[in-house]
Amino acid sequence: MIPRQLEPEVMDTREEAVDYDAMDHSEVNQQFAASLLPLIIACQQQQTIAGNTQPIRILDLGTGTALIPIEICRHIPQLQIIATDLAAEMLKIAQQNIQRAGLAETILLEHADAKQLPCENQSFDGMICNSLIHHIPEPQSVFAEIKRVLKPGGFLFLRDLLRPDSLTELDRLVTCYAADANLHQRQMFQDSLHAALTLNEVRELLSSCDWTTTAAQITSDRHWTVSLRL
């Protein structure tokens, strides 16, 4: 197994934000939304039974340019998503994307650090996060915050890159999935793979929160996913 090689925690240059937004994430984002929908629907049904008519409140950590919240709202519009990121340049493009999608009242942006969230305890029905964890030097801090702000009975859906076993496999993934990208985009993808966690490392983080470790599974040749109802 290749050692973890950290990359910058925040992608906050204009070039990084523009290149990230321009990369074709459509298939991955659609898969993320499709896998998440059953958790949202189950949560809505639970609220209906309890007589709660409020929209499901979801916190999105590391939203980037907000492409995933937009994709989710195309399927279930009756939500309130607080989409956070520590990169101001990402949020500038995210705001444009949200306005273009007509979702400014549904998706609210907030400049926030996932390691120290400006949120009350047990204030969200669900937590989602795509490709943020590999940016965090000590991911335990993010998992502790997730546990703090989620309501009892809430849901957690995380997906991120999986660190390859070898440099040969890393190079194969970059060639396979970033062949049409520019040099900067290819380097970003390569750096992210090198900074990613292994499945065992993710399961150790779940165990530290007293959560079921088998909620973390390998879901593609380059991703792990945590899907969990608390």
C-alpha positions in Angstrom: 0.0 0.0 0.0 1.4 3.4 -0.9 1.7 5.9 2.0 -0.7 8.7 2.3 0.7 11.9 0.7 -1.2 15.0 1.8 -2.4 17.6 -0.6 -3.5 21.2 0.3 -6.6 21.2 2.5 -8.2 24.1 0.6 -8.4 24.4 -3.2 -8.9 28.2 -3.2 -7.3 29.6 -6.3 -9.4 30.8 -9.2 -7.7 28.3 -11.5 -8.4 25.4 -9.2 -12.1 26.3 -8.9 -12.6 26.9 -12.6 -10.7 23.7 -13.5 -12.6 21.6 -10.9 -16.0 22.9 -12.1 -15.1 22.3 -15.7 -14.2 18.6 -15.1 -16.9 16.1 -16.1 -18.3 14.9 -12.8 -21.8 14.2 -14.2 -21.7 10.4 -14.0 -20.2 10.4 -10.5 -22.6 13.0 -9.2 -25.6 11.2 -10.7 -24.5 8.0 -9.0 -24.0 9.9 -5.7 -27.5 11.3 -5.9 -29.1 8.0 -6.9 -27.5 6.2 -4.0 -28.5 8.9 -1.5 -32.2 9.1 -2.5 -33.4 6.1 -0.5 -32.0 7.6 2.7 -33.7 10.9 2.1 -37.0 9.2 1.2 -36.8 7.0 4.4 -36.2 10.2 6.4 -39.1 12.0 4.9 -41.4 9.0 5.5 -40.3 8.9 9.2 -41.1 12.6 9.5 -44.5 12.2 7.9 -45.4 9.4 10.4 -44.3 11.7 13.2 -46.4 14.6 11.8 -43.4 16.7 11.0 -44.0 18.8 7.9 -40.7 20.7 7.9 -38.4 20.1 4.9 -35.5 17.7 5.5 -32.4 19.7 6.5 -29.2 18.4 5.0 -25.6 19.6 5.6 -23.2 19.3 2.6 -19.6 19.4 3.7 -17.1 20.5 1.0 -19.7 21.3 -1.6 -17.1 22.7 -4.0 -19.2 24.3 -6.8 -22.5 22.8 -5.5 -23.0 20.4 -8.4 -24.1 17.5 -6.1 -26.8 19.5 -4.2 -28.1 20.7 -7.5 -28.3 17.1 -8.8 -30.1 16.0 -5.6 -32.7 18.8 -5.8 -33.5 17.7 -9.4 -34.9 14.5 -7.9 -36.3 15.8 -4.5 -37.0 19.5 -4.5 -38.6 19.6 -1.0 -35.3 20.0 0.9 -33.2 22.5 2.6 -29.5 22.0 1.9 -26.8 24.1 3.7 -23.8 23.7 1.4 -20.5 24.6 3.0 -16.9 24.9 1.8 -13.8 26.6 3.1 -12.8 27.7 -0.4 -14.2 31.1 -1.2 -13.4 30.7 -4.9 -15.4 27.5 -5.1 -18.4 29.2 -3.4 -18.3 32.0 -6.0 -18.8 29.5 -8.8 -21.3 27.5 -6.7 -23.5 30.6 -6.3 -23.5 31.0 -10.1 -24.4 27.4 -10.6 -27.2 27.5 -8.0 -28.7 30.7 -9.5 -28.6 29.2 -13.0 -30.4 26.1 -11.7 -33.1 28.3 -10.0 -32.4 26.8 -6.5 -31.3 29.8 -4.6 -34.1 29.3 -2.0 -33.3 25.6 -1.5 -29.5 25.5 -1.5 -27.9 28.0 0.9 -24.1 28.5 0.8 -21.9 29.0 3.8 -18.2 29.6 4.1 -17.3 27.2 6.9 -14.6 24.8 8.1 -15.8 21.2 8.4 -13.4 20.7 11.3 -15.2 23.4 13.3 -18.8 23.9 12.1 -20.8 26.9 13.1 -23.8 24.7 13.7 -25.8 23.8 16.8 -25.7 20.3 18.2 -28.2 17.8 16.6 -29.4 20.4 14.1 -29.5 18.4 10.8 -31.5 15.4 9.6 -28.8 14.3 7.2 -25.2 14.9 6.3 -23.6 14.4 2.9 -20.0 14.8 1.8 -18.3 14.0 -1.5 -14.5 14.1 -1.9 -13.7 16.3 1.1 -12.1 13.8 3.5 -9.0 13.2 1.5 -8.2 16.9 1.9 -8.2 16.7 5.7 -4.9 15.9 7.4 -6.7 14.6 10.5 -10.1 13.3 9.4 -11.2 12.4 12.9 -12.0 16.1 13.5 -14.5 16.1 10.7 -16.1 12.8 11.9 -16.5 14.3 15.4 -18.3 17.3 14.0 -20.6 15.1 11.9 -21.5 13.2 15.0 -22.2 16.4 17.0 -24.5 18.1 14.5 -26.5 15.1 13.3 -29.9 14.5 14.9 -30.6 11.1 16.5 -32.1 8.9 13.7 -30.4 11.0 11.1 -28.5 9.7 8.1 -24.9 10.0 6.9 -23.8 9.5 3.3 -20.1 10.1 2.5 -18.2 9.2 -0.6 -14.5 9.8 -1.4 -11.6 8.6 -3.3 -9.8 5.3 -2.3 -6.1 5.3 -2.1 -4.6 2.8 -4.6 -2.5 -0.1 -3.6 0.4 0.9 -5.8 1.8 3.7 -8.0 1.0 1.5 -11.0 -2.6 1.4 -10.1 -2.6 5.1 -9.4 -1.3 5.8 -12.8 -3.9 3.5 -14.4 -6.7 5.4 -12.7 -5.4 8.8 -13.8 -5.0 7.5 -17.4 -8.5 5.9 -17.3 -10.5 8.7 -15.8 -8.6 11.8 -16.7 -7.4 11.1 -20.2 -9.2 14.1 -21.6 -8.4 16.5 -18.8 -5.8 19.2 -19.0 -2.4 18.8 -17.2 -3.6 20.7 -14.1 -6.8 18.7 -13.8 -4.8 15.4 -14.2 -2.4 16.5 -11.5 -5.2 17.4 -9.1 -6.8 14.0 -9.6 -3.4 12.3 -9.1 -2.7 14.3 -5.9 -6.2 13.5 -4.6 -5.7 9.7 -5.1 -2.4 9.9 -3.3 -4.1 11.8 -0.4 -7.1 9.5 -0.1 -7.9 7.0 2.7 -8.0 3.2 2.6 -11.1 1.3 3.5 -9.5 0.2 6.8 -8.7 3.8 7.7 -12.3 4.9 7.1 -13.6 2.0 9.2 -11.3 3.1 12.0 -12.9 6.5 11.9 -16.4 5.0 12.1 -15.3 2.9 15.0 -14.1 5.9 16.9 -17.6 7.4 16.6 -19.2 4.1 17.8 -20.8 3.6 14.4 -21.1 0.4 12.4 -17.8 -0.1 10.6 -19.4 -2.2 7.8 -21.3 1.0 6.7 -18.1 1.8 4.8 -17.7 -0.2 1.6 -15.6 0.0 -1.6 -18.1 1.1 -4.3 -15.9 1.4 -7.3 -12.3 1.0 -8.4 -11.6 4.5 -7.0 -14.2 5.2 -4.3 -15.3 4.2 -0.8 -18.8 5.0 0.5 -20.3 5.3 3.9 -24.1 4.9 4.0 -25.6 5.0 7.5 -28.8 5.6 9.4 -28.1 6.5 13.0 
